[in-house]
Amino acid sequence: MSTIPRRLVVAAAAITMLGTTGAAAQAAPVKPKAVPYASVVPAPASATQASSTFTLGSGARIAAGGQAASVGDYLAGVLRPATGFALPVDHSFIARAVDPIQLTVAPNASLGDEGYQLTVNGASVVLTANKPAGLFEGVQTLRQLLPASIDASTKQPGPWTIQGGKISDHPRFGYRGAMLDVARHFFGVDTVKTYIDEIARYKVNTLHLHLSDDQGWRLQINSWPRLATYGGSTEVGGGAGGYYTQAQYKDIVAYAASRYITIIPEIDMPGHTNAALASYAELNCNGVAPPLYTGTDVGFSTLCVSKDVTYKFLDDVIGEIAALTPGPYIHIGGDESQSTTDTDYKTFVGKVQQIVANHGKIAIGWHDISKAALLPSTIGQYWDTTPTNAAVQAAAKKGTHFVLSPANLAYLDMKYTSSTPLGQDWAGLIEAKTAYNWDPGKYLTGVDANVVNGVEGPLWTETIVKLADIQYMAFPRLAELAELGWSQAATHDWNTFKNRLAAQGPRWKAQGVNFYASPQVPWVK
């Protein structure tokens, strides 16, 4: 789903915390404008602020036993560089007085899998959740309650204070995603891991990797080795390209899982397949392999839908990817298949989604697949620039669920303004306010909110060549989209949000994140 020619196509168409009682915890809340989430993105579901202040001292310990242990280790790891404190983690099951920061997994069905409760008073910080994933999301809020310099990679002077109060939080939508196109330009493992860390800060829980396209195939497939070694040997503009070995891909998957992020691999089909067609002649209807492609056009390639070898190929590829991917989803693409007849396209989608199901996974496809007969489990991803689509409406009425990525609101590769040096503008310009001012639950015409799984911010990389480019196009807009996915609809207000967003600027500077300083945001200096 990307690209320059598409602009023509579109234009034509407590913390209720355990054991925290006392005067500080019972203090009367202040006015809403001063609540502790005044600098937190995404906004918590509810919060009150107390008069007490917690200060993290050099002798502090973190209590995190049982299921909380790994999150406790993570928290200590992210706090140590800037504080210079040892922050030992107590893995016993009983928090002690020497453990002022306490993380606990305890049954609380009202919080779901990702909700948390956080209570801060003068003596302690207590974070509880129903599941470890909820603890991890709570840690992201906790980090934002500390001074921005906590995000520096070298020791800072402090002091490390947190305003007292209580937060109870849970997500609006279960799916909150980012997508990175590694096919147009290839990005190595370290870059992907850095992006994972950056998106995790905003409670994003899926990373969709666009692993194949006309310009490159980016994952080793043992049964079809030329896909990577030949199909992955170039990229847009003719660079060296690259691919992930299966070991590297598994490393990315495991790293993401440690941040409670699910990797969704995408193999785009039946179009956007020139890299595969160039690698194996038999996948072409005429039996002739085309040359590798390094341009940015779309719609010219297609797998040969009538050949049995096509489905043998896809069964092998999907089978290997499914075995490498513990998450429940495999993305089958399906967009801009302009060289595939409508009849062939519908036949193809029907077969491929079943192959995915046969390997124990759920198929996701760009919303174009809605015109085919879909399995009850198959999910569509909406990328159009208008909220009305008859095929999507019909599929939704039959029970198909959707992830929303409207290109004119959620595509992170769209320019902010006409003078933005990177990106494209076929779907329009997306400044900070535009990226925030829409409601995913009410966006699609004639589609009930109960079939909207969440949101995703795709970043196509025709013009993106390095990590700093990724960061510049993603931030602040990915943080905005993350709030639309996590925070309750009642909290959505640009006039208050822009001030919370402004507080992220010093954090991004401390982290070394290259972000766009939108003039619509009153950035904190």
N, C-alpha and C positions, 0 to 999 in steps of 0.2 A: 504494500500500500504506500506508495510514495508519490509520485515523482513529478518532474516538470511537465511532461505531456498530460498528466492527469488534470492539470488546471484547465486544459481545453475540454477534456471530457466532462468535468464538473460544470464548466461554464455552459456547455451545450445542454446539458440535462437539468470505708473511709479510708479511696483511699480511706474508708471507715476503718482505720488501722487497728490492728490487734494491740490491745494493752495501752492505748494512748488516751489517758484521762488526765484530768487536772485543769488548772486555770487556763493554760495556754490553749489546750484543745477546746475549751468551752467558751473562749472569748467570743464576743459578739462579732458577726461578720461586718466588714466595711462595705462601702458602696460598691456596686458591681464594677465600676471602672477600675477599681483597685484590686480586683481578685487576682489570685496568683497566676492565672492563665493570661494575664495582660500581655505577656511576651511569648506565649506558647502557641505553636502551630503543629498539628491541628488543634483547634479549640476543644477542650474537654467537655463532656456532657454536662457536668455540674461541678461547681467549685465554690468554696468559701475561704476567706482569708482571715487569719487570726493575728493577734498583735505580737506573738512570739517570733523569734528568729533562731534558726538552727545554724550553728557554725561547725563545719567539718574541720576537725583538728588533726594534728600530725600523728597522734596515736590512735586514730579511729580504726575500727575493724568493721567488717561487713559480715553479718550472719546470713548464710544462705545454705541450708541443708536440704538433703533429698533432691526433689525435682527442681529446686531453686538453685542448685549448686552452679550449674553452667552459666546462668544469668548473673549470679553473684561474681563469678570469675570475670565475666565480660565487663561488668560495671567497674570492678577494680582496675581492669586493664585500660579502660578509657579515662579513668580519673587520675591514674598515677603520673602520666607525663607532665601535666600542667601543675599538679599539686606538689610533686616530688615526694609524696607520702608512700609508705610501704603498703598500707591498706590490706593487711592480711585478711583472707576470707575464712571464716569459721564455718566448716561444713557440718557441724553438729546440728542436731534437730531442735535444740533449745537455745534460743537467743539469750545472751547474758548481758549484764550491765555494761561490759566493755565493748559491746557490739551496738553502737549507736545507729547504724544503718541495718535494717532487718528486712529480708526478703523471704516471703513465705507463700507456698502454693497451698491453698486451703479450699475446700468445697464451697462454691458460691455460684450456683447455677445462673443467677441473675446477671452475672458478668460475662457469660458465654466463654468462648475460647480465647478471646483477645482483650477482654475488659480487665480493669485493675482498679484498686483503691489505694490511694496514697494519703497518709497523714503525716504532717510535719509539726513538731512542737520544739520547744527549746532544748529538749534532751535527746530527741530521736527522730529518725525518718523511718517510717514503717510502710512497706509496700507489699500488698497481698493481691493474689489473683487466683482464679479458678484453674488456670493452666499456665505452664511456663511461658507460652507465647504472650499471655497477658502481662506477665512480669516484665518481659522484654519491652513491650510497648510502654509500660509504666516507667521503665528506666529512661526511655527517650524523653518523656515528660520531665522526669527528675533532672536530667542533664540540662534542660532548658530553663529550669528554675535556678540553676547556678549562674554565676557571672559568665559572660561570653568568653572570657579568657580561659575557661576550663577546657575549651576545645583546642588550645594550642598544643603543639607537639613537644614543646620545651617548658621547663619549670617557670612558673609565673608567681608573682608575689601574693596573690590572694587579696583579702581574706575570702574564704569559701563559704558564703552565707546563703541560706535558703529561707524565704519568708514562710512563716507558719501558716497552716491551713489544711483543708481537706479537699481532695478531688476524688470523684467517682466517675469512671469513664468507660465507654465501650463504643465500638464502631457502628456507624449507620449501615455500611455495606460490607459484606464479607470479602469482596474482591477489590483490591486497591493496587493498581499495577503501573509499571513502567515497561516500555519496550525499547530495546536497543537493536538497531539494524547493524549487524556485523558483516553483512554480505556486500553492501556497496563499498564500504571501507572496513577493513579488518582491524579489530582491536584485541590486543593480547590479554592474557589471563589477569595480569596485575591491574590493567585498566578496568576490566569488568569488576574485579573485586573492589576497587576504589569506588566505583559507581554503586555497587551493592551497599557499601557502608554509608554512602551519602543519601541514598533513597531510604534506607532503613531508619534514618533519623526522623523521617516524617511518617512513619508507620505504614509505609508501602509494604505489601506482603507478597507480591508476585513480580518476577522479572521475566518478561517474554523476550526470548532471543530469536531474532529473525536470521536463521542460520543458512538460508540459501536464497539465491535470486539469479537473475540473468548474469550478474557480474561476478559471482563467486559462490562456491560451496564451502562451508566452514567447519564441517565436522567429519572426522574420519569414520568411514563405514567399511568394516573389514570385508564384507561380501562384495562390495563395489569400490575398490580402493582408488580408482582414477577420479572419483568424485572429488576427493580432497586433493590428491597430488597434482591433478591436472586442472580440474574445475575450480580449485581453490588457489590457483597460481597467479591470479591477477585481481584487479579491483577497478573501480571507477578511475579513469585517468591513466590506467596502465601501470599502477604500482605493483609491488611484489605480492600483494594479497597475503594469504596465510590460512591456516586452519587449526582447529583444536584436535589434538589426539584424544582418544577416548579417555585416557587417564587425566588429561587436562580438563576435559568437560566434567568428569566426575568430581574433580577438585573444585570447580566452580559451583557445581550443584551442592557439594558438601559445605562450602563456605557460605553460600546463600542460606542453607538450612540452619547454620549456626546463628544467622540473623533472622530466623523465622520467615524467610523469603522462599517461595516456591519457584523454581525455574520451569518455564513453559517453553519448550523447544518448538520452533516453527520451521517446517519444510514447505515452502510456498509451491502450489500446484493448482491446476495443470499448467497455468501460465507462470511467468517469472522463472522459467526453468532452463534458460539457455546454458548455464554452467553445467547442468546435468546432461543436456542434449549434446553438448560439445565433448563431454567425457565418454559417452557411449552412443555410438551410431545407431544401435538397435532400438533406442528409445524414440527415434524419429520415424515418422510414417514412411519417409522415402529411404530410410536406411543410411542416410548421409549425415555425418556430424557437421554442424555449423562451426564456424570459428568462435573462439572465445570473444566475449563482448566486454568493452570497457566504457561504453557510453551511458546515457541516462534515459533513453527511450523506454517505453513499456508497451505491453500488449502484442508483441510480435512473436512470442514463443509459446509452444504448447507441447505437452507430452502427447503421444499417440494413443488416444483413448481406446481405439479399436484393437490394439495389440495386447495379447496375453502377457507378453514380457513386461509391459508397463506395470501390471498389478503384481507380478512376481518381484519386480524391482521395488515397488512401494511396500510390499509385505516384508521384504528383507530390511529395507531402510527403517521403516516404522518399528519393526521388531527389535532391531539393534538399539534404536533410540529409546524405546519403551524400557528395555532392560537396563539402560543407563540412567533412567529418569524415575526417581521414586514418586514424584508428584503425579497427580491424577490426570493431567492434561497433555495432549499433543495438538499443536496448532497446524492445520492443513492449508492455511492460506486461502486461496480461492478468489482473490480479487483480480480485476483487470484482465480477465481471460478472453481477450478480444479476438484471439485466433482460434478459439474453440467454439464450435457451433453450440447453440443453446441446448439442443437435444443431447449432444455429447457431454456437455458440461453437467447437466442434471444426472446423466448416467454415471459419470465419473464421481461426482460428489457422493452419490448413493453407495458406490463401491468402496470408496476410500474411508468414509466414516465408519463403515462396517469393519474394515481392516483395523482401524484404530481400536474399535470396540473388542475385536478378537484378541488384541494384545493387552486387554484389561485397562484401557485408557479411555478418557472422554475427549471427543473431538471438539475443537474450537475452530471456527473459520470466520473470515471477514464476512460481513453481512450479505454479500453477494450470494452466499450459499443458501439464503432463504428461499430462493426460487426453486430449489430442489426439495424433494421429500426428505425430511430430516428425522433422524432417530430422536426419541424423547430426550436422550441425554445430551445431544449435540447443542453447542452454544454458539451464538453469533456474536461478532464484534462489529459494532456500528461505527462506520467512518465517514458517512456522507456529511454534506455541509448544510443540509436542511433537515428538520425534524420529522418530515413526512415521507414514508416509504411503504408502498402498498404491500410488497412482498414481506417486509418485516412485520407489518401489522398482521398479515395473515398468519405468519409463522408464530407470532406471539400469542395469537388467539388459540393456536393449537398447543401452546405450552412451551414453546422455545424460549429460552432465557438469553439475555443479551448483556454484554459488557459495552459500555459507551466510550467511544473515542471520536466524537465528531471532529472532523479535520479542522474546521474553522474555530474551534474552541480548545481542543486538547492536543493537537499535533505540535510537538515540541520543536519540530524543524521549521515551522513557519516563522517568518521574520517578525520581530516585535514592531518595527516601523519600516518605512521604505528605505531607510538608510542603514538598517542592520547589515553588517558585513557578511554574515553567514545565512544559510537557510534559503527557503523558497517562499513564494507568495501566492501560489495557485489557489489556495483555500482562503486567502485573506491575510491580513496582518493581525497578530494576536498580542496586544499589549497586556500588561499585568491585570488591569481591571477586567478586560474582556475574558481572560482565562478564568477568572473567578466568578463572574456574574452569570451563572446559569445553575439550574437545579437538575442533577441527573435523574431524580425521581419523577420529574415532570417534563422531561425534555422531549421524548418521542411521542408524536401524535398518535392517539389511539392505542397506546401500549401501557398497560397497567404497571405501576411501580414495582409490584411484587414479582415481575419477571426481569427486573433490572438487577443484575448481580453486583454491579459496581462500575468503576471507571478505570481507564488506562491512558497514560500519556505516551504515545509512540514517538520515537526519535529516529527519523530516517536520515541516512548519512551520506547522501550524494555530495554535500558540501562540507561534511564534518570529517576531520582527519586526525584529531588528537584529543586527549582527555580534556584540555582546556576548552575546546570547542563544544564537547558534550556538556560540560558544566555551564557554559555561557548560555546555551539554548535551553537547558533543563531548569536552571534556577534564575528567577524565582518561580517559574510557572509550575514545575512539578510539585513544589510545596503547596501551591494553591490547589492543584488538582487533588493532592492527597487530603487536604482539608475537606473538599467536596465529597470525597469518599468516606472519610472517617467521621467527621463532625455531624452532629444532628442538624437538620435543616433549620431549626429555629435559631441556631447560632450564626447563620450566614448573613453577614452584613459587611459590605465593602468598607464603610467608614470606620468600623472598629477593626476589621481584619487588616487593613493596610498598616495600621500601627503595630499590630502583632507581627506582620510580615517584616516591617522595618527593623524590628529587633533581631531578625535573622542575619542582617548584614554584618554586624561585628562577628557573629559566629562563623559565617562563611569566610570572612577575612582571616580569622584565627586558624581555620582549617586549611586555608590556601585554596578555597574554591573560587573559581573564576565565574562570577555571576553578573547578570545584567542589572545595573542600577537604574531601574525604571524611574523616570521623573514623576510618575504617578504615586510613588511611595515615599513617605517622609523618613528616609533612612536614618537610623541612629548612627551617629558618628563614633 
